[in-house]
Amino acid sequence: MSEEPQTEPLFPVEEEAKIPLMTKGQTHAVGVLPAHGIANMVREKQIWASGGVLDEQIQPASLDLRLGEEAYRVRASFLPGEKGTVAEKLKQLAYHKVDLKNGAVLETDCVYLVPLMEAVNLPERTTGFANPKSSTGRIDVFTRLITDFGTEFDKVPAGYKGHLYLEVSPRTFPVLVRTGSKLSQLRFRRGAASHSDAELKRLHEDIGLVDGPANIDGGLGLSIDLQGDKQTGLVGYRAKRHAGLIDVDKLAALPIAQYWEPMYREDLGHIILDPDEFYILASREAVTIPASHAAEMMPFNPLVGEFRVHYAGFFDPGFGAAEANGKGSRAVLEVRSREVPFILEHGQIIGRLVYERLTDVPQTLYGAGLNSNYQAQGLKLSKHFKQD
């Protein structure tokens, strides 16, 4: 018999959220909120957590979300539906509860549901959308955000007041997590999504979004680099199964060779993706995200091949920007083939970045004073591994 999750009151009664239409410093009424806009939401109790939201959780255009005190091993992934709550579904689907307070191992090929420490009380014109953090995606841990009455993953509808939950499924490596571990992040959008290829072309003309011609069609196309390092010929890594445990909160602790098989340039200029194997590759283009915008990688397009690319798809303002010491930054791509082997050719378009304007320029950019792990990166594994 599964145990019903314990819940706390979302918000102190005397601290009901005040919902302003605009926050101080905004220059656009519509767009993705920068860090100071998110901080305003915290002050207005539109974002709330027991013990408070920490300053370190707020990134240039996103909020890091923290795991709560327990996880539920469930039979299968699910959505509550427009009339259901997560707690009701857990009564039907949960096998057992896992205590995270002192740390616990989440096994591969299992699905867990974790109540998060954060809750929200969103204004009527503000929505949230989530993605795994970069380091989460690079160790092949699949996460999706769920809300009560939700009909879509990774979406928090405007006006939603309630708890947030994270589906977690390690695909290649078992992971050690604990209360407070940060696996996912949430962005907030004021008004409707607004982006266009015309705006993208103007941005590229003004600042150069990539270091070369831009393929713009439903977003900015990124191609795969299979020439690799000029000296070593290294083009990527393939994950080793049964390699060992990864503690998601320990940095630079693990030897690369135990977990990854290096892949080198081949004379034919291509590689073959094996079904259900996990790869770390890099884009041929250096990418720039200007201070006025954020970007998201579209994860899967069946028109370009039967594979998924970039599970962790958020790019913060300032990524790859010269003013934030990021010139030359490549997009690192988490790639998994699906049903059949698939040949990737050097220079093949593998994904598209969709840029979206912020409501205001953030006070601090990605990489500028934030000790950002992936600024100015080339091909790079997650921060958990000892870098050569």
C-alpha positions, -999 to +999 in steps of 0.1 A: +000+000+000+016+033-011+019+061+014+001+094+007+026+122+004+025+148+032+019+183+022+022+217+039+002+249+034+015+265+003+015+301+015+011+317+050-024+331+051-012+366+060+012+366+031-011+361+001+006+371-031+002+406-045+003+404-082+016+435-100+012+438-137+047+451-142+079+448-121+104+476-117+129+478-145+109+462-172+112+476-207+089+452-224+055+440-213+060+406-229+089+383-227+110+360-205+117+374-170+154+381-161+169+375-127+157+407-111+122+399-123+123+365-107+136+381-075+106+404-075+084+373-078+101+358-048+095+390-028+059+391-038+054+355-027+046+344-063+075+319-058+077+304-023+096+276-005+098+264+031+129+281+045+129+306+016+143+307-019+180+312-020+197+339-040+220+313-055+190+296-072+183+326-094+202+325-127+203+352-154+169+341-168+159+310-148+153+296-113+170+264-101+145+240-085+154+218-055+144+183-047+122+179-016+125+154+013+111+123-004+108+106-038+082+081-049+091+052-071+062+049-096+051+023-121+052+047-150+053+083-161+020+101-159+001+134-162-026+141-137-051+155-163-072+186-160-093+171-131-066+153-112-039+160-087-004+144-084-013+131-049-043+112-063-021+096-090+005+086-065-021+067-045-026+045-076+009+044-090+035+047-062+054+015-053+072+030-023+086+062-008+124+070-007+138+093+020+161+119+004+171+138+036+203+118+040+207+110+003+194+081-018+203+063-050+179+066-080+184+036-102+186+035-140+155+027-160+132+035-130+108+064-128+106+086-097+082+114-087+098+140-064+078+169-048+100+200-051+108+225-024+094+254-044+057+262-050+043+290-071+014+314-072+016+328-107-001+359-120-027+355-147-003+367-174+027+347-163+035+311-173+064+288-164+084+264-186+110+240-174+140+220-186+167+199-170+199+218-160+228+214-183+247+191-159+216+169-155+212+164-193+249+156-197+247+126-174+216+114-192+191+120-163+157+126-179+135+151-159+101+166-166+081+191-145+046+182-135+018+203-118-016+194-104-043+193-131-015+193-156-020+182-192+015+190-204+050+183-191+073+211-183+046+238-184+032+258-155+000+275-167-007+312-160-026+317-127-014+283-113-012+282-075+003+250-061+031+226-056+056+216-083+068+180-089+096+165-109+097+132-127+132+118-127+145+089-146+182+081-149+188+065-182+225+055-182+241+061-148+225+056-113+226+089-094+229+099-057+206+128-049+194+144-017+171+171-004+181+203-021+198+188-051+191+209-082+183+189-114+159+212-132+153+249-138+122+270-145+118+301-166+089+326-165+073+342-194+051+374-192+025+372-219+024+350-249+056+335-265+070+358-291+098+349-315+102+351-353+128+343-379+127+380-390+138+391-355+165+364-355+179+376-389+181+411-375+199+399-344+224+380-365+230+410-387+236+432-356+258+409-334+265+376-352+246+347-335+270+322-350+305+325-364+296+322-400+265+321-422+233+315-402+208+289-411+175+305-400+143+286-406+120+280-376+150+290-354+187+290-357+201+258-371+231+242-355+252+216-372+274+188-358+312+190-356+328+157-365+363+171-373+369+176-336+401+187-319+429+194-345+456+177-324+437+147-309+408+143-333+384+139-304+348+145-316+327+132-287+320+107-260+298+076-258+285+067-223+296+033-208+268+014-192+272-001-157+300+024-151+291+034-115+273+059-094+273+097-099+267+120-069+249+149-086+263+174-060+300+165-062+320+185-087+351+173-106+352+141-086+349+113-112+375+099-137+363+103-173+377+070-185+354+050-161+322+065-175+329+075-211+344+061-242+361+087-264+352+090-301+376+102-327+375+117-361+370+091-389+382+094-425+347+091-438+336+122-418+306+106-401+297+085-371+270+060-366+246+064-336+237+031-321+201+027-309+195+037-273+232+047-267+240+081-252+265+105-268+280+139-260+288+159-291+294+195-299+281+220-325+303+232-353+292+268-347+302+290-319+270+304-305+261+338-290+231+346-268+228+384-265+220+400-232+185+409-245+175+373-252+174+337-239+173+307-261+160+271-260+171+241-281+142+222-297+148+186-285+135+165-313+126+169-350+117+137-369+123+155-402+161+155-396+165+120-382+153+095-356+172+109-327+168+133-298+192+161-292+198+183-261+177+172-232+188+203-213+178+230-237+181+264-219+207+289-230+210+319-206+216+355-218+253+361-222+262+325-232+290+328-258+290+366-256+323+384-257+313+408-229+308+378-206+341+362-216+323+336-236+335+342-271+338+309-290+313+289-269+300+258-286+266+241-279+272+208-263+246+183-275+232+153-256+222+129-284+203+096-283+193+076-313+159+060-313+148+029-331+175+023-357+212+031-362+216+066-377+245+081-396+255+117-386+276+135-412+300+164-404+281+197-408+246+181-407+219+202-390+211+185-358+189+210-339+175+245-338+178+272-312+147+294-307+155+328-293+131+348-272+133+383-260+136+391-223+114+418-206+146+435-195+184+430-196+196+410-166+221+428-143+245+398-145+251+377-176+259+340-178+295+335-170+301+370-157+309+366-121+287+336-117+313+309-119+293+294-148+305+259-156+300+260-194+310+294-206+336+295-234+332+257-237+341+234-265+333+197-263+328+193-225+314+167-202+294+176-171+309+193-141+310+160-122+341+148-140+377+156-136+386+177-166+420+171-182 
